Amino acid sequence: MNGEDWRELALAQRLGQLRARGLERRRRCVESYERDGSGVEARIDGRQLLSFSGNDYLGLARHPDVVAAFAAAARRVGVGSGASHLVTGHHCEHHALEEALAAYTGRERAVLFSTGYMANLAVGTTLASRGDLVLADRLNHASLLDAGRLSGARFERFVHGDAAAAERLLAERTEGNALVLTDGVFSMDGDVAPLAALASACRRQRAWLAVDDAHGLGVLGSTGRGSLEQAGATSEDVPVLIGTLGKAFGTFGAFVAGSAALVELLVQRARTYIFTTALPPAVAAAARTAVALAAAEPWRRERLREHVARFRAGCSSLGLPLGESATPIQPLVLGSNEAALLASARLLERGILAAAIRPPSVPEGTARLRITFSAAHAATDVERLLEALAALPHPAPA
């Protein structure tokens, strides 16, 4: 066996292990969008499917005004920024979007990142270091967990949604700064962090609180300002707010919003900001239009709430075991990888895409269908999904 063969064998063995455990994943190729390009009905791998697997909660990803803003900016300045922000890549479109995001979130400043993962790593590695303490909710997104691990600080996870457990860990520290990281809305369960309780604990223990509201901004709160607005949390309660542009705002990229000093420190020290190419300016132009639409069109949030209420009522009638979530993320926990894959396959036979989510995205034994809703869905789409779920052979308990 030559050197190249043993390497290929090792890779094949690892892939085989994933396949045997029901953990192999595959990418689906989206060919086109139907129904006026709404995004919820698409031709995928040659089939026309109704999708309940996206994060375009407000239905803005293919909004004609957002597309037009992107196209106009691309014609004017091209499709790439050409450099990092601190060299020559910071365009006026980036600056205008940062100002719009600061205004939208009620913060002094905001700074753009290329992805939510990079924004979270920036927060963790800039605000904590050796000798400090970083705490993270056990069910946080992987990027927040990695932010804690890569910070160099002592890193611990607390029981999901348990502010008292977080405070006990904070109270044990004897030196250094402390940073608490949490999702606002948890991406696989759809539940909301106890932000008021966490903020109180952090105040008492003199700790920073950073909230990644990727799945809350644009969706929750009376004006769509996210889980912080819903909890009545101020910028003093949550000094570090992380958001993404690829969920409710339908575009791409991410940001951190906070005080002028916080943002300036990130600009000066965050490696994931300094050492990477800036977002294409056209994306920033599209995102600014999307943020304005999210603020100006509350009917999108209202429609989302109607879809969620209709779906949860239908699942209750069917005896299906939904998780406790009032957000567009509705987890149907089925337990085993095989059960989740089978349920997803049966729905696919009926022209419905609902992805099977398995470890490591969720804990072992909690594989599920992660069903998500968009303002682009119609009420008849929800009814079609419920009819398909009713036809599943063995809806399993959570």
C-alpha positions in Angstrom: 0.0 0.0 0.0 1.5 3.3 -1.0 1.4 6.5 1.1 -1.6 7.9 -0.8 -3.7 4.8 -0.3 -3.5 4.7 3.5 -4.6 8.3 3.7 -7.6 7.6 1.5 -8.4 4.5 3.5 -8.4 6.5 6.7 -10.7 9.1 5.3 -13.1 6.4 4.0 -13.2 4.7 7.4 -14.2 8.0 9.1 -16.9 8.7 6.5 -18.1 5.1 6.9 -18.4 5.6 10.7 -20.6 8.7 10.1 -22.7 6.8 7.7 -23.2 3.8 10.1 -24.4 6.1 12.8 -26.9 7.9 10.6 -24.8 11.1 10.8 -23.9 11.5 7.1 -25.2 14.7 5.6 -25.5 15.8 2.0 -25.9 19.1 0.3 -29.1 19.8 -1.8 -28.7 21.9 -4.9 -31.3 24.6 -5.3 -32.0 25.3 -8.9 -34.7 27.9 -8.9 -37.4 29.5 -6.8 -41.1 29.2 -7.7 -44.1 31.2 -6.7 -42.6 34.6 -7.7 -39.3 33.7 -6.2 -40.6 33.7 -2.6 -38.0 31.1 -1.5 -40.4 28.8 0.3 -41.2 26.9 -2.9 -38.1 25.8 -4.9 -36.8 23.3 -7.4 -34.2 21.3 -5.5 -32.3 18.4 -6.9 -34.8 18.3 -9.8 -38.0 18.3 -7.6 -40.4 21.1 -6.8 -40.5 21.3 -2.9 -42.2 23.3 -0.3 -39.5 24.2 2.2 -39.8 24.5 6.0 -36.1 24.4 6.5 -34.8 28.0 6.0 -34.1 31.0 8.2 -35.5 33.7 5.9 -38.1 34.5 8.6 -39.4 37.7 7.1 -39.3 36.6 3.5 -36.8 39.3 2.5 -34.1 37.3 0.8 -35.7 37.7 -2.6 -37.7 40.9 -2.0 -37.6 43.0 -5.2 -36.4 46.1 -3.3 -33.5 44.2 -1.7 -32.5 42.6 -5.0 -32.7 46.0 -6.7 -30.4 47.6 -4.0 -27.9 44.8 -4.5 -27.9 45.1 -8.3 -27.6 48.9 -8.3 -24.7 48.8 -5.9 -23.0 46.0 -7.8 -23.3 48.0 -11.0 -21.9 51.1 -9.3 -19.0 49.6 -7.3 -18.6 46.0 -8.4 -19.1 42.7 -6.6 -16.1 42.6 -4.3 -14.6 44.9 -1.6 -11.1 44.0 -2.6 -9.4 44.3 0.8 -10.0 44.1 4.5 -11.8 47.0 6.3 -8.6 48.5 7.7 -6.8 48.6 4.4 -9.0 49.8 1.5 -12.1 47.5 1.9 -14.3 49.7 4.0 -16.8 51.2 1.6 -19.4 53.9 2.3 -22.1 51.2 1.9 -20.5 49.4 4.9 -20.5 52.6 6.9 -24.1 53.4 6.1 -25.2 49.9 7.1 -23.3 50.1 10.4 -25.0 53.4 11.2 -28.4 51.8 10.3 -27.8 48.8 12.5 -26.7 51.0 15.4 -30.0 53.0 15.0 -32.1 49.8 14.6 -30.6 48.3 17.8 -30.5 51.5 19.8 -26.7 51.3 20.3 -24.0 53.9 19.8 -22.1 52.0 17.1 -22.1 48.7 15.2 -19.3 47.0 13.3 -19.8 44.5 10.4 -18.3 41.0 10.2 -18.4 38.6 7.3 -20.2 35.9 9.2 -21.9 35.4 12.6 -19.3 32.8 13.4 -16.6 35.5 13.0 -18.5 38.0 15.0 -18.9 35.6 17.9 -15.2 34.7 17.8 -14.3 38.4 17.8 -16.4 39.0 21.0 -15.0 36.0 22.9 -11.3 36.5 22.0 -11.4 40.3 22.4 -13.2 40.6 25.7 -11.6 37.6 27.5 -8.1 36.1 27.8 -5.9 34.1 30.0 -6.9 34.5 33.7 -10.5 35.4 32.9 -13.7 33.3 33.0 -16.1 32.7 30.1 -19.4 31.0 30.7 -21.7 29.7 28.0 -25.2 28.2 27.9 -24.8 24.5 27.2 -27.1 24.7 24.1 -25.4 27.7 22.6 -24.5 27.8 18.9 -21.2 26.2 18.1 -19.7 29.6 17.3 -20.3 30.9 20.8 -18.8 27.7 22.3 -15.8 28.1 20.2 -15.5 31.7 21.1 -15.2 30.7 24.7 -12.7 27.9 24.0 -10.5 30.0 21.8 -10.4 33.0 24.2 -7.7 31.4 26.3 -9.8 32.0 29.4 -11.1 29.4 31.7 -14.2 28.1 29.9 -17.3 26.5 31.5 -20.8 25.7 30.4 -23.9 26.1 32.5 -27.2 24.3 32.5 -29.4 25.4 29.6 -31.5 28.5 30.5 -30.4 28.4 34.2 -29.4 31.9 35.3 -28.9 30.8 38.9 -26.4 28.1 37.7 -24.5 30.8 35.8 -24.4 33.1 38.8 -23.1 30.3 41.1 -20.2 29.8 38.7 -19.6 33.6 38.5 -19.5 33.9 42.2 -16.8 31.3 42.5 -14.3 33.3 40.5 -11.6 35.0 42.6 -9.8 37.1 39.9 -10.0 38.3 36.3 -12.9 39.5 34.2 -16.0 37.4 33.4 -18.0 37.1 30.2 -21.3 35.3 29.8 -22.3 34.2 26.3 -25.8 33.1 25.3 -28.0 32.9 22.3 -31.1 35.1 22.5 -33.2 32.4 20.6 -31.7 28.9 20.6 -31.4 27.8 17.0 -32.3 24.2 17.4 -35.0 24.4 20.1 -36.5 27.8 19.4 -36.7 28.8 23.1 -35.6 32.1 24.4 -32.9 32.8 26.9 -33.8 34.2 30.4 -32.2 37.5 29.6 -33.6 39.5 32.5 -32.4 36.9 35.0 -29.0 36.6 33.3 -28.6 40.4 33.2 -29.4 40.6 36.9 -26.8 37.9 37.7 -24.2 39.6 35.6 -24.8 43.0 37.3 -24.4 41.4 40.7 -21.2 39.6 39.7 -19.7 42.4 37.6 -19.7 40.3 34.5 -20.1 41.1 30.8 -23.2 39.7 29.1 -23.1 39.1 25.3 -26.2 37.9 23.5 -26.2 36.5 20.0 -29.7 37.4 18.8 -29.3 35.8 15.3 -32.7 34.2 15.4 -34.5 37.0 17.4 -33.7 40.2 15.6 -36.4 41.2 13.2 -38.8 38.6 14.6 -39.4 39.1 18.4 -40.5 42.1 20.3 -43.2 44.6 19.6 -41.1 46.4 16.9 -38.9 43.4 15.9 -35.9 44.5 17.9 -35.5 40.9 19.1 -35.2 38.9 22.3 -33.8 41.9 24.2 -36.9 44.0 23.4 -39.1 41.2 24.3 -37.4 40.9 27.7 -37.2 44.6 28.3 -33.4 44.4 28.4 -31.5 47.6 27.9 -28.0 48.2 26.5 -26.8 48.4 30.2 -28.3 45.0 30.8 -26.7 43.5 27.6 -23.7 45.6 26.7 -22.7 43.3 23.8 -25.3 42.5 21.1 -24.4 40.2 18.2 -26.7 39.8 15.2 -26.7 38.2 11.8 -28.0 39.5 8.5 -28.6 36.1 6.9 -31.7 35.2 8.9 -34.6 37.6 9.2 -32.8 40.3 7.2 -32.4 37.8 4.3 -28.9 38.8 3.1 -25.5 37.9 4.5 -23.0 38.9 7.1 -23.1 39.8 10.8 -22.5 42.6 13.3 -21.7 43.5 16.8 -23.5 46.5 18.4 -22.7 48.3 21.6 -20.9 51.3 23.0 -18.5 53.4 20.9 -15.6 52.1 23.0 -16.6 48.5 22.6 -16.9 48.7 18.8 -13.6 50.6 18.5 -11.8 48.0 20.6 -13.2 45.3 18.2 -12.1 47.3 15.2 -8.6 47.6 16.6 -8.1 44.1 18.1 -10.6 41.5 16.7 -8.5 39.2 14.5 -11.7 38.0 12.6 -12.3 41.6 11.6 -8.7 42.7 10.9 -7.5 39.7 8.9 -10.3 39.1 6.4 -11.8 40.7 3.3 -14.7 43.0 3.9 -18.2 42.0 2.8 -19.0 43.0 -0.8 -20.5 46.6 -0.7 -23.5 45.4 -2.7 -24.4 43.0 0.1 -24.2 45.9 2.6 -26.5 47.9 0.4 -29.0 45.1 0.2 -28.9 44.5 3.9 -29.6 48.2 4.7 -32.7 48.0 2.5 -33.8 44.8 4.3 -33.3 46.4 7.7 -35.5 49.3 6.6 -38.2 46.9 5.3 -38.1 44.9 8.6 -38.8 48.1 10.5 -41.5 49.4 8.2 -43.5 46.3 7.6 -44.8 44.8 10.9 -47.3 42.6 9.0 -44.4 40.2 8.3 -44.0 39.5 12.0 -47.7 39.2 12.5 -48.0 36.7 9.7 -45.2 34.7 11.2 -47.0 34.6 14.6 -50.2 33.4 12.9 -48.3 30.6 11.1 -46.7 29.5 14.4 -50.0 29.6 16.3 -51.8 27.6 13.5 -49.0 25.0 13.4 -48.8 24.5 17.1 -52.6 24.2 17.4 -52.6 21.6 14.6 -49.7 19.6 16.1 -51.5 19.6 19.5 -54.6 18.1 17.8 -52.4 15.5 16.1 -50.6 14.6 19.4 -47.2 15.5 18.0 -44.5 16.3 20.5 -43.4 19.8 19.8 -40.8 21.6 21.9 -41.7 24.7 23.9 -41.2 27.5 21.4 -43.2 30.5 20.4 -40.7 31.5 17.7 -40.5 30.5 14.0 -38.3 27.6 15.0 -40.5 24.6 15.8 -38.6 21.4 16.8 -40.3 18.0 16.5 -38.0 15.9 18.6 -38.1 12.2 17.5 -35.1 10.8 19.4 -33.1 8.6 17.2 -31.2 9.6 14.1 -33.1 6.9 12.2 -36.5 8.2 13.2 -35.7 11.7 12.2 -34.3 10.6 8.8 -37.3 8.5 8.1 -39.8 11.3 9.0 -37.9 13.7 6.8 -37.9 11.2 3.9 -41.6 10.6 4.2 -42.3 14.3 4.1 -40.0 14.6 1.1 -42.2 12.0 -0.7 -45.0 14.4 -0.3 -43.1 17.3 -1.7 -42.1 18.9 1.7 -38.6 19.7 2.8 -38.1 19.5 6.6 -34.5 18.8 7.5 -33.5 16.0 9.9 -31.2 17.6 12.5 -28.8 15.2 14.2 -25.8 15.3 16.5 -23.5 17.2 16.8 -26.1 20.0 16.0 -28.2 18.6 18.9 -27.5 16.4 21.9 -27.4 12.6 21.4 -30.9 11.1 21.5 -32.7 14.3 20.5 -32.6 14.1 16.7 -35.5 16.0 15.3 -37.2 17.8 12.4 -36.4 21.4 12.7 -39.4 23.0 11.1 -39.2 26.8 10.4 -41.6 29.3 9.1 -41.4 32.4 6.9 -43.7 35.3 6.3 -43.5 34.1 2.7 -45.4 31.0 3.6 -49.2 31.1 3.1 -51.8 29.6 5.5 -52.4 26.9 3.0 -48.7 25.9 3.2 -49.1 25.3 7.0 -52.2 23.2 6.4 -50.3 21.1 3.8 -47.5 20.5 6.2 -49.9 19.4 9.0 -51.6 17.0 6.6 -48.2 15.5 5.7 -47.2 15.2 9.4 -50.6 13.5 10.1 -49.7 10.9 7.5 -46.4 9.9 9.2 -46.6 6.3 10.3 -45.3 6.5 13.8 -45.1 10.0 15.3 -42.7 9.3 18.2 -42.7 10.9 21.6 -39.9 13.2 22.5 
